[in-house]
Amino acid sequence: NKILSLIIDGMDQKHSRVPHLGSQGSFQKALHQGITGVLVHGVGVTLYRTLETVPKGPDLTIFCIMAEVEKFVSKHGHFPEEIYVQADGGSENANK
């Protein structure tokens, strides 16, 4: 009850377009959205859905982390003493 450990990562945009038309290469009016997943060790997974008007980046990552901290406080009645975050998809990890 003292540690919050989580992994956060975003999904490839091509896999989250709606409607998804299977083998068709493109469609006219796609709803572009993003999915950011957060795995909290020992608790479960939360998916955060954003539309194309919400930019991906550090602000979205911090929002997701803070939402998980708020859940921790609601469940345990106090802030975690230690927080471990594994974030993937940062620019320093991009293929060059």
Secondary structure, DSSP 8 states (H G I E B T S, - for coil): --EEEEEEEE--GGGS-BS--TT-S--SS-B-EEEEEEEETTTEEEEEEEETTS--SHHHHHHHHHHHHHHHHHHHSS--SEEEEEE---GGGS--
